[in-house]
C-alpha cells in the first residue's frame, strides 16, 4: 500500500541547490512544488492550461459584483455525489493509495500534506490534506486554517467547505487555497457598509449590510480570540439551526494580511439550490461552495453559463445562504454572549 512518505518531496528535492542549513520560506517551496508538478503530472498540466482558457462574465447581484467562471473541468467536483451511500462506495481520492502516481506533495507540519489541485478554479490552487483519513469537520481544526493562511501570505486565500456545504470529499479532512485576487468578497469587505457586532478585545466582528449573501467577518491579530470567535459562531449556529448534521452548514475564507487575519464566514441554509435537482430546461449545474459564496461562481456547463443572469444568481444565493431571520438571531446571540462575558 502506498503511504504518505512516498508522496512527500523534501525541500532538497524541490530546490536541489539548497545549501546545508539554508532555510526556505514556505511560499517559495509551494511555488517550486507547483512548478515541479506541472512539469511531471499531465493531469495537473492539463488543468492549469484549461484554467487559462476559461471564460468569465461579470454580473451585479443585489448591488455586489459577481464573477461567473465557465470551467468545464469542474464538472467532476460540481456534480459529485456526496451522500453517505455514494461516499462509502467510492475509494477516497485524498488518500495516498488512490492518488495518481505522479501526484506529489509538500509536508505541512506533521499532520498535513500540501498537494496541487488538478481541477483548479484559482491560480495555484492547492489542497491541504490530512495524513489521517478522518471526517471533514471544522471543530478542532480552526488552528490549521490560520496556520495555512499565515504560511502562504497575503496573496493567497485559504478556504474551508463543510461536509454538507460543498466539500467533494466529506470523509477526508482537507482545506484548499489559491491566489485571492479573483474572489469579489475579499474586496467588498473593504468598501461595503458594515454592521458591527460586539467583540472581545483584540478582534472586530461585523456583518455586511444588505449584502447578496449573509456573512460574518472576523478580523484581528489576536489568534486565540479569533479561534474562540470562530468556535463561538459554530456553537451558536448549531443552536439556531436544528440539524442532524455533524456540524452546521458553513463555508470559510481566510486571509492573513500583514499582522491581521481576516475570516469570512458564510452560514448556510442549503447545500445546493433547487435548480441543481431540476430536470429539463430548469436545471443548472451549480453547487455553491466557499469560492462561489465569495462571488466567483463556477459553472461547468456552457449552456448554463450563457443563460445565467443576475436574477437567477440572486435566487440561487437566496436559497443557499442562511435565512435572514436566523442570521439576525445569530448576530443577536453573538453580541449578547460577548456583552455578558464583559460584565
SVG drawing of the C-alpha trace seen along z (x, -y; Angstrom):
<svg xmlns="http://www.w3.org/2000/svg" viewBox="-38 -52 64 54">
<polyline fill="none" stroke="black" stroke-width="0.4" points="0.0,0.0 1.3,-3.5 1.9,-5.6 2.4,-9.4 6.1,-9.1 6.4,-8.1 4.3,-11.1 6.2,-13.8 9.0,-15.7 11.8,-17.1 12.9,-20.7 16.1,-19.5 14.1,-17.7 12.4,-20.9 15.4,-23.1 18.5,-21.0 20.8,-23.9 19.8,-24.3 22.8,-24.6 23.1,-22.7 21.3,-24.7 19.7,-27.1 16.0,-27.8 13.4,-28.4 10.2,-30.2 7.1,-28.0 5.7,-30.1 8.8,-29.6 8.6,-25.8 5.0,-25.9 5.9,-27.7 8.6,-25.1 6.2,-22.2 3.7,-23.7 6.3,-24.1 7.6,-20.6 4.1,-19.1 3.0,-21.0 6.1,-19.6 5.7,-16.0 2.0,-15.4 0.0,-15.5 -3.4,-15.9 -2.3,-19.0 -0.7,-20.4 -4.0,-20.0 -5.9,-21.6 -3.6,-24.6 -3.8,-25.0 -7.6,-24.8 -7.8,-27.4 -6.0,-29.9 -8.7,-29.3 -11.8,-29.7 -14.4,-32.4 -15.7,-34.9 -18.8,-37.0 -19.4,-39.9 -22.8,-40.5 -24.1,-42.8 -26.2,-40.9 -28.0,-42.9 -25.5,-45.7 -22.5,-43.5 -20.1,-42.2 -20.2,-38.5 -18.0,-36.8 -19.2,-33.7 -16.4,-31.3 -17.1,-28.8 -14.9,-25.9 -15.9,-22.6 -13.3,-20.5 -15.0,-21.3 -18.0,-19.1 -16.2,-16.3 -16.5,-18.4 -19.7,-20.4 -21.7,-17.3 -20.1,-15.0 -22.4,-12.7 -21.7,-13.3 -24.5,-11.4 -23.3,-8.7 -24.0,-5.8 -22.1,-7.2 -19.1,-8.1 -19.0,-4.6 -19.0,-3.1 -16.1,-5.1 -12.4,-5.0 -11.1,-8.1 -9.2,-10.2 -7.4,-12.1 -5.8,-9.0 -2.3,-8.4 -3.0,-4.9 -5.7,-6.3 -3.8,-9.3 -2.2,-9.3 1.3,-8.0 2.7,-11.4 1.0,-13.3 3.5,-14.5 3.2,-16.9 5.0,-19.0 4.8,-18.4 3.0,-21.0 3.8,-20.2 3.4,-16.6 -0.3,-16.2 -0.8,-17.6 0.5,-17.4 0.1,-20.1 -0.8,-18.9 -1.9,-20.6 -5.5,-20.6 -5.7,-19.1 -9.1,-20.8 -8.3,-24.4 -10.6,-27.3 -7.9,-29.7 -4.3,-30.2 -2.0,-27.9 -5.0,-26.0 -3.7,-23.9 -5.2,-21.3 -4.0,-20.7 -4.8,-17.1 -4.8,-15.4 -2.4,-12.4 -5.1,-10.7 -8.4,-9.6 -10.9,-11.4 -14.1,-13.4 -14.2,-16.9 -15.1,-18.9 -14.1,-22.5 -14.3,-21.8 -10.8,-21.3 -9.2,-22.3 -9.5,-26.1 -5.8,-26.5 -4.8,-24.7 -6.8,-27.3 -4.9,-30.2 -1.6,-28.4 -2.0,-27.7 -3.1,-31.3 -0.1,-32.7 2.3,-30.4 1.0,-31.4 0.8,-35.1 -1.5,-37.9 -1.7,-36.9 -3.5,-33.7 -6.9,-32.8 -7.5,-29.6 -10.9,-28.0 -13.0,-25.5 -16.0,-23.8 -18.2,-22.0 -19.1,-18.3 -22.6,-19.4 -21.6,-22.7 -19.6,-21.9 -16.8,-19.6 -16.4,-16.9 -14.6,-14.7 -16.6,-15.0 -15.0,-11.8 -11.4,-13.2 -10.3,-16.4 -8.8,-18.9 -8.5,-22.6 -8.0,-24.4 -6.1,-27.6 -5.3,-29.6 -4.4,-33.1 -7.0,-35.5 -7.4,-38.3 -10.4,-36.8 -12.8,-36.5 -15.0,-39.6 -16.0,-39.4 -12.4,-40.0 -12.6,-43.4 -16.2,-44.1 -15.4,-43.8 -13.2,-46.9 -15.8,-49.1 -19.2,-47.7 -21.3,-49.2 -20.7,-47.3 -22.8,-46.3 -20.5,-46.0 -21.1,-43.1 -19.7,-43.3 -16.4,-41.5 -13.7,-40.6 -10.6,-42.9 -8.1,-42.0 -10.6,-41.4 -13.5,-43.0 -16.6,-41.3 -19.1,-42.6 -21.7,-41.7 -22.1,-43.4 -25.4,-45.4 -27.8,-44.3 -25.2,-42.1 -26.0,-39.5 -25.4,-36.7 -25.3,-36.6 -21.8,-36.6 -19.9,-37.4 -16.4,-38.7 -13.8,-38.4 -10.6,-40.5 -7.7,-40.9 -4.3,-39.8 -5.2,-38.0 -5.0,-34.4 -6.7,-32.9 -9.6,-35.3 -10.1,-34.5 -10.1,-30.8 -12.5,-31.3 -14.7,-33.6 -15.0,-31.0 -15.8,-28.3 -18.4,-30.5 -20.1,-31.2 -20.1,-27.4 -21.6,-26.7 -24.3,-29.4 -25.2,-28.5 -25.7,-24.9 -28.2,-26.0 -30.1,-28.2 -30.2,-25.7 -31.8,-22.5 -30.0,-19.8 -28.9,-16.1 -25.6,-17.0 -22.3,-16.7 -21.8,-20.4 -23.9,-23.3 -23.6,-24.1 -20.8,-26.6 -18.0,-27.9 -15.0,-30.0 -12.4,-32.1 -9.3,-33.1 -6.5,-35.5 -3.5,-36.8 -2.9,-40.5 0.3,-41.8 -0.3,-41.1 -4.0,-40.6 -6.1,-37.6 -9.4,-38.1 -12.1,-35.3 -15.2,-35.5 -17.8,-33.0 -20.8,-32.0 -23.5,-30.2 -25.7,-28.1 -29.3,-27.2 -28.9,-24.6 -26.2,-22.6 -27.5,-23.1 -30.2,-25.2 -33.4,-23.8 -32.2,-24.3 -29.5,-21.7 -32.1,-19.0 -34.5,-20.2 -34.9,-18.4 -35.1,-19.8 -34.6,-23.5 -34.8,-24.5 -31.7,-22.5 -28.5,-24.4 -25.4,-22.5 -24.3,-25.0 -23.3,-23.8 -22.1,-26.7 -19.1,-26.2 -16.8,-28.8 -15.4,-30.3 -18.9,-30.6 -20.3,-32.2 -17.4,-34.6 -18.7,-35.8 -16.8,-33.6 -19.4,-31.2 -18.1,-28.1 -20.3,-27.0 -19.1,-23.8 -21.8,-23.7 -21.6,-26.2 -25.4,-26.4 -25.8,-27.3 -23.0,-29.9 -24.7,-31.7 -28.2,-31.9 -27.4,-32.7 -28.2,-36.3 -28.3,-38.5 -31.9,-37.4 -31.0,-33.7 -27.8,-34.1 -29.7,-36.2 -32.3,-33.4 -29.5,-30.8 -27.8,-32.8 -31.2,-33.4 -31.8,-29.6 -28.3,-28.6 -27.4,-31.4 -28.7,-31.3 -32.2,-32.8 -32.4,-36.4 -34.4,-35.7 -31.9,-33.0 -28.9,-35.3 -30.4,-38.1 -30.8,-35.7 -27.2,-34.6 -25.9,-38.2 -28.1,-38.9 -26.9,-35.9 -23.3,-36.5 -23.5,-40.1 -25.3,-39.1 -22.7,-36.5 -19.8,-38.9 -21.5,-41.6 -22.3,-39.2 -18.7,-37.9 -17.5,-41.5 -19.6,-42.2"/>
</svg>
